[in-house]
Amino acid sequence: MKFGKEFTSQMVPEWQEAYMNYNHLKTHLKEIQRVKLRHKPPPPPPTGLKRKLTLYRAFSGLTQRIASPRSPSTSSDIENQAIVVQWSDGGDQYETMFLRAAEEGGEHELVYFRRLDEEFNKVVKFYKLKVEEVMKEANMLNKQMDALIAFRIKVEGPRSERWPESEGSVEINESGDDKFSNENRSINQNAKQHKPKNSKAHPRTAPLEILNQVKMNNTLETPRSTIKGLLSVHNPKEIKFSRENLKKVEEQLKRAFIEFYQKLRLLKSYSFLNMLAFSKIMKKYDKITSRNASKAYLKMVDNFYLGSSDEVNKLMDRVEATFIKHFSNSNRSTGMNILRPKVKRERHRITFSLGFLVGCSMALLIALILAIHTRNIISKQGHEQYMVTLFPLYSLFGFITLHMLMYAGNIYYWRQYRINYSFMFGFKEGTELGYREVLLLSFGVALLALASVHANLDMEIDPKTQDYKAITELVPMGLLVFLIVILFCPFNIIYRSSRFFLLACAFHCLCAPLYKVTLPDFFLADQLTSQVQAFRSLEFYVCYYFWGDYKLRQNTCMDSGVYNTFYFIVATIPFVSRLLQCLRRFYEEKDGMQGLNGLKYFITIVALCMRTAYSLNKGLSWNILAWIASAIATVFSTYWDLVFDWGLLQKKSKNRWLRDKLLVPQKSVYFAAMVLNVLLRFVWLQTVLDYQVSFLHKQTLAAIVPVLEIIRRGIWNFFRMENEHLNNVGKYRAFKSAPLPFNYDEDDDKIE
């Protein structure tokens, strides 16, 4: 792999703009090379084998002392020198003087060094800024560790063998140097004064007085805490010095140290990669121009802040020592395994299992088509009854499978275009599902659903019992219960971490607006808005198996007023949840755009209710209301998709009607997606026009509408996360903020 591609692949996605623009500098070198070749054609290729003359020189010996390099200040070096690197007039950055500008093509080399200096100063400025940030955070963690040790002593009592005087926590002094501070740096002065002269020395203990300056942060948000905060109910309590609270504090600080260590690792990688990039680009310059300028420039790079600063390395050592001592029982192997990021390994069994399930699913699908054709099921008398009762039950699994397939495709293309979806969703490192795992789950559901259809493909009632077999009629319900049990299974099987993450986000959506709205919460709520028919299928499951006669494939669901009422309610649940999330963000962030977004969902709820009322009553007035509300909602939602969610339709952008930054190089993809989004937004027309297709059953046609909506949502997902990624990159946010357990009173005073 060429260095340019390797350099890009190892970048922190959110910091791409802060790295040295290697490809841009290479274009300048190519221009210099073209000028050189134009005025100095390359030598003709050798006609025969010619060995270097150095191969015939006298052997100098293995033990001959190598002459020391000449001082850079010698006259011969000065005469051959092509550049001089010096401080700018402002004194805060370097600039390179090119001494051969008068030569042929020298103006191109002069432009190259100007761009090189701009890139170097940009990198150094960003690196300094990030180092200052981690130094401030290290000071904050140091104070947290002081409080933790005092808390630990209060709960467990001082243990001299656990906290030796020679060890300490991370501390950064005002000058920026890091060092080990004694955890016990503020000794109990009274104990020291009254200490007997002849008593043996004991390890110093951390000051318990520090606990009078701190409060416990309630980092776990619950509906109860949200309601109390809304009602301004404050009930300050003293810190409870219990082992349970100590364990919580240690876990929170453990996560904070892990996140902090990842920041340091990325910052160290940033410095190394950029220094390597400057080395590579200067060596390319020397090769093209036959100069020796890289030596002077790289010496400046090594001696300047980017190469000479060791704050990050020292701080990493201190963090490792502190973490190993306090959070891994002084076991270095265990501690470093926790601190270092876990590389997710691609398992061959996933690929094999995926191929097996795909093959089985395709075989069952083909077998189903052949069975319908050979048995002439469509023309049988029980076909109509089957489509009205069982088809809505099995279509639920089709909607779920299709949505998972679209999500797997999203993951594949997010990775292709280096969209850091894992960080933005907040997945635990090493547990996020790849597209292979999602495909494995989706085809697993598809295989079970197709097998269930085969087991329940009876069209004729039993002539003896005058009903259908109870066991086969319960197959759809059994499959649904099985999937729900797997979803809630507490055992560490079938991606438990991802299942529980999904359940937590779903619970937050259900309890909106009682939880703070995060990206995975409202992203999931948006997905659920495209599964209206799936929610109605769940309602039909309850009615069919608990209030209908499933043995006869008969039900009176549509004749029930309760069922029709819930037919409205279940369809609006995801939209209401999304509306409440927007209102919560509008209340907290005071952002008017969130209010408009909430208005969009409110109009969509009205349009959905109008279309549902028309489908149940079939009146002209309901038809007109459905048309008006749906048209307004569609125009509003389409504009919001393209302009706000995707960030497109920007007239003054350098990519006309798109946005300035695009991850997909083919611009036609964006225009095709916009056109497709508009067309798929109008699939609701089928519900108000009541057009029928002769070769399709009414239930089949009704299922096509949600299928097209799921496809539209899958397309929307990619561009929504692309826009979110670009906004995140613009703010250089590459780390998660771990909540800290303690809050100092002095910090509160500063905030006030």
C-alpha positions in Angstrom: 0.0 0.0 0.0 1.3 3.5 -0.9 2.0 5.8 2.0 -0.8 8.2 1.0 -3.5 5.6 1.3 -2.0 4.2 4.5 -1.8 7.7 5.9 -5.5 8.3 5.1 -6.6 5.0 6.5 -4.9 5.6 9.9 -6.2 9.1 10.4 -8.7 9.9 13.2 -11.8 10.5 11.1 -12.9 13.6 13.1 -9.4 15.2 12.7 -9.0 14.7 9.0 -8.9 18.5 8.3 -6.1 18.9 11.0 -3.7 16.4 9.4 -1.1 17.4 6.9 -2.6 17.5 3.5 -0.3 15.0 1.9 -2.1 14.6 -1.4 -2.2 18.4 -1.9 1.5 18.7 -1.4 2.1 15.8 -3.8 0.3 17.7 -6.5 2.8 20.5 -6.1 5.7 18.1 -6.3 4.2 16.6 -9.5 4.1 20.1 -11.0 7.8 20.6 -10.0 8.6 17.3 -11.6 6.9 18.2 -14.8 8.9 21.4 -15.0 12.1 19.6 -14.3 11.4 17.0 -17.0 10.5 19.7 -19.5 13.8 21.4 -19.2 15.9 18.3 -18.4 14.7 15.1 -20.2 15.4 11.9 -18.5 18.5 9.9 -19.5 18.1 7.1 -22.0 17.5 3.6 -20.5 20.6 1.5 -20.2 21.3 -0.9 -23.1 23.1 -3.5 -21.1 24.0 -4.6 -17.6 26.3 -2.0 -15.9 27.6 -2.6 -12.4 28.2 0.4 -10.1 31.8 1.5 -9.8 31.6 1.3 -6.1 31.5 -2.5 -6.3 35.2 -2.4 -7.5 36.6 0.0 -4.9 38.9 -1.3 -2.2 37.1 -2.8 0.8 37.2 -0.4 3.7 36.8 -3.1 6.4 34.1 -3.9 8.9 35.9 -2.3 11.9 37.0 0.9 10.3 35.7 3.8 12.4 33.0 5.8 10.6 33.8 9.4 10.2 31.6 11.8 12.1 29.3 13.9 10.0 30.4 17.4 9.2 28.9 20.2 11.1 26.0 21.9 9.3 27.8 25.2 9.5 30.6 24.2 7.2 31.2 26.3 4.2 30.4 23.5 1.7 27.1 22.8 3.3 26.2 26.5 3.3 27.0 26.8 -0.4 24.8 23.7 -1.2 22.0 24.7 1.1 18.6 25.1 -0.7 16.5 26.3 2.2 16.7 28.1 5.5 14.1 27.5 8.2 13.5 30.3 10.6 11.0 31.9 12.9 8.4 34.2 11.3 8.1 37.8 12.3 5.4 37.0 14.8 7.6 34.5 16.5 4.9 31.8 16.9 5.5 29.7 13.8 8.2 28.7 11.3 8.7 29.8 7.7 11.0 28.4 5.1 13.2 30.6 2.9 13.9 29.0 -0.5 17.3 30.2 -1.7 17.1 28.9 -5.3 14.0 30.7 -6.5 16.0 32.3 -9.4 16.7 28.9 -10.9 14.5 27.4 -13.7 11.1 26.4 -12.1 12.1 27.9 -8.8 8.8 29.7 -8.5 7.0 26.3 -8.2 9.3 25.2 -5.5 8.7 28.5 -3.7 5.0 27.8 -3.7 5.6 24.3 -2.5 7.5 25.5 0.6 4.8 28.0 1.4 2.2 25.3 1.3 4.4 23.1 3.4 4.9 25.7 6.0 1.1 26.3 6.2 0.5 22.6 6.7 3.2 22.3 9.4 2.0 25.4 11.3 -1.6 24.1 11.1 -0.5 20.7 12.5 1.5 22.2 15.3 -1.3 24.6 16.3 -3.8 21.8 16.5 -1.5 19.6 18.4 -0.7 22.3 21.0 -4.4 22.9 21.4 -5.2 19.2 22.1 -2.2 18.9 24.5 -3.5 21.8 26.5 -6.9 20.2 26.6 -5.6 16.8 27.9 -3.5 18.7 30.5 -6.5 20.4 31.9 -8.4 17.1 31.9 -5.5 15.5 33.7 -5.7 18.1 36.4 -9.4 17.4 36.8 -8.8 13.6 37.0 -6.1 14.3 39.6 -8.6 16.0 41.8 -11.1 13.2 41.2 -8.4 10.7 42.4 -7.8 12.7 45.5 -11.5 12.5 46.4 -11.6 8.8 45.5 -8.7 7.9 47.8 -10.3 9.9 50.7 -13.6 8.2 50.0 -11.9 4.8 50.0 -10.2 5.5 53.3 -13.5 6.7 54.8 -15.2 3.4 53.7 -12.4 0.9 54.2 -10.1 2.6 56.6 -6.4 3.4 56.0 -4.3 0.4 54.9 -0.7 1.2 54.8 0.1 -1.8 52.6 -2.3 -0.5 49.9 -1.2 3.0 49.5 2.6 3.3 49.9 4.0 6.7 50.1 6.1 6.4 47.0 3.2 6.1 44.7 0.7 8.6 43.6 -1.9 9.8 41.1 -1.5 11.8 38.0 -0.8 15.5 38.5 0.1 18.3 36.1 1.7 21.4 37.5 1.1 24.9 36.1 4.2 24.7 33.9 2.7 21.8 32.0 5.2 19.2 33.4 3.6 16.0 34.6 4.8 14.1 37.6 3.7 11.7 40.3 2.3 13.6 43.2 2.0 11.8 46.5 -1.6 10.8 47.0 -1.0 11.8 50.5 0.4 15.3 49.7 -1.9 17.0 52.2 -1.2 15.1 55.4 -3.3 15.4 58.4 -1.3 18.1 60.1 -2.8 17.5 63.6 -1.7 13.9 63.5 1.7 14.9 62.4 2.1 17.4 65.2 1.0 15.0 67.9 3.1 12.1 66.6 5.5 10.7 69.2 9.2 11.3 68.5 10.2 7.7 68.9 7.3 6.2 66.9 7.9 4.4 63.6 7.2 6.2 60.3 3.9 5.3 58.7 2.7 6.0 55.2 0.9 9.2 54.9 -2.9 9.1 54.3 -5.0 11.2 52.0 -6.7 14.2 53.6 -10.3 13.4 54.5 -11.1 17.2 54.6 -11.3 17.1 50.8 -14.7 15.3 51.1 -16.1 18.4 52.6 -15.5 20.2 49.3 -17.1 17.7 47.0 -20.5 16.4 46.1 -21.6 13.2 44.4 -22.7 13.7 40.8 -25.9 11.9 39.9 -24.8 10.7 36.5 -27.6 8.2 36.1 -30.6 10.0 34.5 -34.0 8.5 35.3 -37.5 9.6 34.7 -37.8 10.5 38.4 -34.7 12.7 38.3 -36.0 14.4 35.2 -39.3 15.2 36.7 -37.6 16.5 39.9 -35.4 18.7 37.8 -38.4 20.0 35.8 -40.2 20.8 39.0 -37.0 22.3 40.6 -37.2 19.9 43.4 -33.7 19.8 45.1 -33.1 17.4 47.8 -29.4 17.6 48.6 -28.1 14.7 50.6 -24.9 14.0 52.4 -22.5 11.6 50.8 -23.2 8.1 51.9 -19.9 6.3 52.6 -20.9 2.8 51.6 -19.2 0.1 49.7 -21.9 0.3 47.1 -21.2 4.0 46.4 -17.5 3.3 46.5 -17.9 0.7 43.8 -19.9 3.1 41.7 -17.3 5.8 42.0 -14.5 3.4 41.1 -16.4 2.3 38.0 -17.1 5.8 36.8 -13.5 6.9 37.3 -12.3 3.6 35.6 -14.3 4.5 32.5 -13.0 8.1 32.7 -9.4 6.9 32.7 -10.0 4.5 29.9 -11.5 7.3 27.7 -8.7 9.6 28.7 -6.1 7.0 27.8 -7.7 6.6 24.4 -7.4 10.4 23.8 -3.7 10.2 24.6 -3.2 7.3 22.3 -4.9 9.1 19.4 -2.9 12.3 20.1 0.4 10.3 20.1 -0.7 8.7 16.8 -1.5 12.1 15.4 2.0 13.4 16.2 3.7 10.3 14.8 1.8 10.1 11.6 2.3 13.8 10.8 6.0 13.6 11.5 6.2 10.6 9.2 4.2 12.4 6.5 6.6 15.4 6.6 9.6 13.1 6.3 8.0 11.3 3.3 7.1 14.4 1.5 10.5 16.0 1.9 12.3 12.9 0.8 10.1 12.9 -2.3 11.1 16.5 -2.8 14.8 15.7 -2.6 14.3 12.8 -5.1 12.6 15.0 -7.6 14.8 18.1 -7.3 18.1 16.3 -6.5 18.6 18.6 -3.5 19.4 17.9 0.1 16.7 20.1 1.7 15.0 17.4 3.8 17.8 17.2 6.3 17.4 20.9 7.4 13.6 20.8 7.4 13.3 17.5 9.3 15.8 18.7 11.9 13.5 21.7 12.5 10.5 19.3 12.7 12.3 17.1 15.3 13.4 20.1 17.4 10.1 21.9 17.3 7.1 21.2 19.5 5.6 18.4 17.4 8.7 16.3 17.6 10.3 17.4 20.9 7.2 17.6 23.2 7.0 14.6 25.5 4.0 15.6 27.7 1.8 13.0 26.1 4.2 10.2 26.5 4.9 11.0 30.1 1.2 11.4 30.8 0.5 8.0 29.3 3.0 6.4 31.6 1.4 8.1 34.6 -2.1 7.1 33.6 -1.0 3.5 33.1 0.7 3.4 36.5 -2.3 5.0 38.2 -4.8 2.7 36.4 -2.9 -0.5 37.1 -2.5 0.4 40.8 -6.0 1.6 41.6 -8.3 -0.2 39.1 -6.6 -3.5 38.3 -5.2 -4.5 41.7 -1.6 -3.8 40.6 -1.8 -6.4 37.8 -0.1 -4.8 34.8 -1.3 -7.4 32.3 -4.9 -7.0 33.3 -4.7 -3.2 33.4 -3.1 -2.8 30.0 -5.6 -5.2 28.4 -8.4 -2.9 29.7 -6.7 0.3 28.6 -5.6 -0.7 25.2 -8.4 -0.8 22.5 -9.6 -4.2 21.6 -9.2 -4.9 17.9 -12.3 -6.7 16.6 -11.3 -9.9 14.8 -13.1 -11.0 11.7 -14.2 -14.6 12.4 -14.4 -17.1 9.5 -17.3 -18.8 11.2 -19.5 -15.7 10.7 -18.8 -15.7 7.0 -19.5 -19.4 6.8 -22.7 -19.2 8.8 -23.8 -16.3 6.8 -23.3 -18.2 3.5 -25.1 -21.2 4.9 -28.1 -19.1 6.0 -28.3 -17.2 2.7 -28.2 -20.5 0.8 -31.0 -22.1 3.0 -33.1 -18.9 2.8 -32.8 -18.8 -1.0 -33.7 -22.5 -1.2 -36.8 -22.1 1.0 -37.9 -19.1 -1.0 -37.6 -21.0 -4.3 -39.3 -24.0 -2.8 -42.2 -21.7 -1.6 -42.6 -20.2 -5.1 -42.6 -23.7 -6.7 -45.1 -25.0 -4.1 -47.5 -22.1 -4.8 -47.2 -22.7 -8.5 -47.5 -26.5 -8.5 -50.3 -26.7 -6.0 -52.1 -23.8 -7.7 -52.7 -22.3 -4.3 -53.7 -18.9 -5.6 -56.9 -20.3 -7.2 -57.9 -22.4 -4.1 -60.9 -21.3 -2.0 -58.9 -20.8 1.2 -56.5 -18.4 -0.5 -58.5 -15.3 0.3 -58.9 -16.3 4.0 -55.1 -17.0 4.2 -54.2 -13.6 2.8 -56.5 -11.7 5.2 -55.4 -13.6 8.3 -52.0 -15.1 8.1 -50.3 -12.8 5.5 -50.3 -9.8 7.9 -48.8 -12.1 10.6 -45.9 -13.2 8.4 -45.3 -9.8 6.8 -44.1 -8.5 10.2 -41.0 -10.7 9.8 -40.5 -9.5 6.2 -40.5 -5.8 7.4 -37.9 -6.6 10.1 -35.7 -8.6 7.8 -35.7 -5.9 5.1 -34.9 -3.1 7.6 -32.0 -5.2 8.9 -30.7 -5.7 5.4 -30.8 -2.0 4.7 -29.0 -1.4 8.0 -26.3 -3.9 7.0 -25.9 -2.0 3.7 -25.6 1.2 5.6 -22.8 -0.2 7.8 -20.9 -1.4 4.8 -21.0 2.0 3.1 -20.4 3.9 6.3 -17.2 1.9 6.6 -16.3 2.3 3.0 -16.4 6.1 3.3 -14.9 6.2 6.8 -18.0 7.5 8.6 -17.4 6.9 12.3 -20.9 5.6 13.0 -19.6 3.5 16.0 -18.4 6.6 17.8 -21.5 8.7 17.0 -23.9 6.0 18.2 -21.8 5.5 21.3 -21.3 1.8 20.9 -19.0 0.1 23.4 -15.6 -0.4 21.8 -15.2 -3.9 20.3 -18.9 -4.7 20.6 -20.4 -2.9 17.6 -21.9 -5.2 14.9 -20.4 -5.2 11.4 -22.4 -5.7 8.3 -21.7 -9.4 8.3 -23.1 -9.9 11.8 -26.3 -7.9 10.9 -26.7 -9.9 7.7 -26.3 -13.1 9.7 -29.1 -12.0 12.0 -31.4 -10.8 9.2 -31.1 -14.0 7.2 -31.6 -16.0 10.4 -34.9 -14.3 10.8 -35.7 -14.8 7.2 -34.9 -18.5 7.4 -37.2 -19.0 10.4 -40.0 -17.0 8.8 -39.8 -18.9 5.5 -39.7 -22.2 7.3 -42.8 -21.1 9.3 -44.7 -20.3 6.1 -43.9 -23.7 4.7 -45.2 -25.3 7.9 -48.4 -23.4 7.7 -49.2 -23.4 4.0 -52.5 -25.2 4.3 -55.4 -23.7 2.3 -58.1 -26.2 3.0 -59.9 -26.8 6.3 -59.8 -30.3 7.9 -63.1 -32.0 6.8 -63.4 -34.0 10.0 -62.7 -31.3 12.6 -63.9 -28.4 10.5 -60.9 -26.3 11.6 -57.2 -26.0 10.9 -54.5 -27.7 12.9 -53.9 -25.8 16.1 -50.1 -26.5 16.1 -49.5 -25.1 12.7 -51.8 -22.1 13.3 -49.7 -21.2 16.3 -46.4 -21.2 14.3 -46.4 -17.4 13.6 -47.1 -16.7 17.3 -44.4 -19.1 18.4 -41.9 -17.5 16.1 -42.7 -14.0 17.4 -42.4 -15.2 21.0 -39.1 -16.9 20.2 -37.6 -13.7 18.7 -38.8 -11.7 21.7 -37.3 -14.2 24.1 -34.0 -14.0 22.2 -34.1 -10.2 22.3 -34.6 -10.1 26.1 -32.3 -13.1 26.8 -30.0 -12.1 29.7 -27.3 -14.7 28.8 -24.2 -13.7 26.9 -25.3 -15.2 23.6 -26.3 -13.7 20.2 -24.7 -10.3 20.7 -26.0 -9.5 24.2 -24.3 -6.1 24.3 -25.9 -4.9 21.1 -29.3 -6.3 22.1 -29.3 -4.5 25.4 -28.1 -1.3 23.8 -31.1 -1.5 21.4 -33.5 -2.2 24.3 -32.1 0.8 26.3 -32.6 3.1 23.3 -36.1 1.7 22.7 -36.9 2.3 26.4 -35.7 5.9 26.1 -37.9 6.4 23.1 -40.9 5.0 24.9 -40.3 7.2 27.9 -39.7 10.4 25.9 -39.2 13.1 27.0 -38.1 11.9 30.4 -34.6 11.1 29.2 -32.0 13.4 27.7 -32.1 12.9 23.9 -29.0 11.4 22.3 -28.3 10.6 18.7 -29.0 6.8 19.0 -32.3 7.5 20.7 -33.7 9.8 18.1 -32.1 7.8 15.3 -34.0 4.7 16.5 -37.2 6.7 16.8 -36.8 7.8 13.2 -36.4 4.1 12.2 -39.6 3.2 14.0 -41.6 5.9 12.1 -41.0 3.7 9.0 -42.4 0.6 10.7 -46.0 1.8 11.2 -47.3 -1.3 9.5 -45.2 -3.5 11.7 -46.7 -1.9 14.8 -50.2 -2.6 13.4 -49.2 -6.2 12.7 -48.3 -6.6 16.4 -51.7 -5.2 17.2 -53.3 -7.8 14.9 -51.3 -10.6 16.6 -53.0 -9.7 19.9 -56.4 -9.5 18.4 -56.1 -12.6 16.2 -54.8 -15.0 18.9 -56.6 -13.6 22.0 -59.9 -12.3 20.6 -60.3 -14.3 17.4 -60.8 -17.9 16.5 -57.4 -18.6 15.1 -58.3 -22.3 14.6 -60.8 -21.3 12.0 -58.7 -18.4 10.7 -61.5 -16.0 11.6 -61.5 -12.8 13.5 -63.7 -9.7 13.9 -60.9 -7.3 14.6 -61.9 -4.6 12.0 -65.4 -4.6 13.4 -64.2 -3.8 16.9 -64.2 -0.2 18.1 -61.4 -0.9 20.5 -59.3 -2.4 17.8 -59.9 0.5 15.5 -59.1 3.0 18.2 -55.7 1.2 18.9 -55.3 1.1 15.1 -54.8 4.9 15.3 -52.8 4.8 18.5 -50.1 2.2 17.7 -49.4 3.9 14.3 -48.7 7.2 16.0 -46.5 5.9 18.8 -43.1 6.4 17.1 -44.2 9.8 15.7 -45.4 11.0 19.2 -42.1 9.7 20.7 -40.1 11.7 18.1 -42.3 14.8 18.7 -41.6 14.6 22.5 -37.9 14.2 21.8 -37.9 17.4 19.8 -39.8 19.2 22.5 -37.3 18.0 25.1 -34.4 19.3 23.0 -36.3 22.6 22.3 -36.7 23.1 26.1 -33.0 22.3 26.9 -31.2 23.8 23.9 -33.5 26.7 23.2 -33.1 25.9 19.5 -36.0 27.0 17.3 -35.1 24.4 14.7 -36.1 21.7 17.2 -39.5 23.3 17.5 -39.9 23.3 13.7 -38.8 19.6 13.6 -41.5 18.9 16.3 -44.0 20.7 14.1 -43.1 18.4 11.2 -43.9 15.3 13.3 -47.1 16.8 14.5 -48.3 17.4 11.0 -47.3 13.9 10.1 -49.4 12.5 12.9 -52.4 14.5 11.7 -51.8 13.2 8.1 -51.5 9.6 9.3 -54.7 9.9 11.3 -56.6 11.4 8.4 -55.4 8.6 6.1 -56.3 5.9 8.7 -59.8 7.5 9.2 -60.3 7.5 5.4 -59.3 3.8 5.1 -61.8 2.9 7.9 -64.7 5.1 6.8 -64.3 5.7 3.0 -65.9 9.1 3.0 -65.4 12.0 0.6 -64.7 14.5 3.4 -62.0 12.1 4.9 -60.5 11.7 1.5 -60.1 15.5 1.1 -58.7 15.9 4.6 -56.3 13.0 4.0 -55.1 14.6 0.7 -54.5 18.0 2.2 -52.8 16.8 5.4 -50.6 14.3 3.5 -49.5 16.8 0.9 -48.5 19.3 3.5 -46.7 16.7 5.6 -44.9 15.3 2.5 -43.6 18.6 1.3 -42.5 19.6 4.8 -40.8 16.3 5.5 -39.1 16.1 2.0 -37.7 19.6 2.4 -36.5 18.8 5.9 -34.8 15.6 4.7 -32.9 17.2 1.9 -31.9 20.5 3.6 -31.5 19.8 7.3 -31.0 16.0 7.7 -28.8 15.6 4.6 -27.4 19.2 4.4 -28.1 19.4 0.6 -29.8 21.9 -1.6 -27.2 24.6 -0.8 -27.3 27.1 -3.6 -24.0 28.9 -2.7 -22.1 25.7 -2.2 -19.0 25.0 -4.4 -20.9 21.8 -5.4 -24.0 23.4 -6.6 -27.2 22.2 -4.9 -25.2 19.9 -2.7 -22.8 20.8 0.2 -19.2 21.9 0.3 -17.9 18.6 1.6 -19.0 15.3 0.1 -17.8 11.8 1.0 -19.1 10.1 -2.1 -17.0 11.3 -5.1 -19.8 10.7 -7.6 -22.1 13.7 -7.3 -24.8 12.0 -9.3 -25.4 9.7 -6.3 -26.7 12.6 -4.3 -29.0 13.8 -7.0 -30.4 10.3 -7.6 -30.9 9.9 -3.8 -32.8 13.2 -3.7 -35.1 12.3 -6.6 -35.7 8.8 -5.1 -36.5 10.3 -1.7 -39.1 12.6 -3.2 -40.7 9.8 -5.2 -40.8 7.4 -2.2 -42.3 10.1 0.0 -45.4 9.9 -2.1 -46.1 6.2 -1.6 -49.0 7.3 0.6 -50.9 8.0 -2.6 -51.9 4.4 -2.8 -53.9 4.7 0.4 -56.0 7.6 -0.8 -56.3 6.7 -4.5 -57.5 3.1 -3.8 -56.0 1.8 -7.1 -55.7 -1.9 -7.4 -53.5 -4.2 -9.5 -55.2 -7.2 -11.0 -52.4 -9.7 -10.4 -51.7 -8.5 -6.8 -53.9 -9.2 -3.7 -55.0 -6.2 -1.7 -52.9 -7.3 1.3 -49.9 -7.7 -1.0 -50.3 -4.2 -2.4 -50.8 -2.8 1.1 -47.5 -4.4 2.1 -45.6 -2.9 -0.7 -46.2 0.6 0.7 -44.3 0.0 4.0 -41.6 -1.9 2.0 -40.9 1.2 -0.1 -40.9 3.3 3.0 -38.3 1.0 4.6 -36.1 1.3 1.5 -36.4 5.1 1.6 -35.4 5.1 5.3 -32.4 2.9 4.5 -31.2 5.5 1.9 -32.0 8.3 4.3 -29.8 6.6 7.0 -26.6 6.8 5.0 -26.8 10.5 4.1 -28.1 11.5 7.6 -25.1 9.9 9.2 -22.8 11.3 6.5 -24.0 14.8 7.4 -23.7 14.1 11.1 -20.2 12.9 10.6 -19.2 16.0 8.6 -20.6 18.3 11.3 -18.8 16.2 13.9 -15.5 16.5 12.0 -16.0 20.3 11.8 -16.0 20.4 15.6 -13.1 17.9 15.9 -15.1 15.8 18.4 -13.3 12.4 18.5 -13.9 11.4 22.1 -16.8 10.5 24.3 -17.1 12.5 27.5 -17.2 10.1 30.5 -19.2 11.4 33.5 -17.1 12.1 36.6 -18.3 11.0 40.1 -17.4 14.1 42.1 -18.2 17.7 41.7 -16.0 20.2 43.6 -17.7 23.2 45.3 -15.1 25.5 43.8 -16.1 24.3 40.3 -19.7 25.3 41.1 -18.5 28.8 42.1 -16.7 29.2 38.8 -19.8 28.1 36.8 -21.9 30.6 38.7 
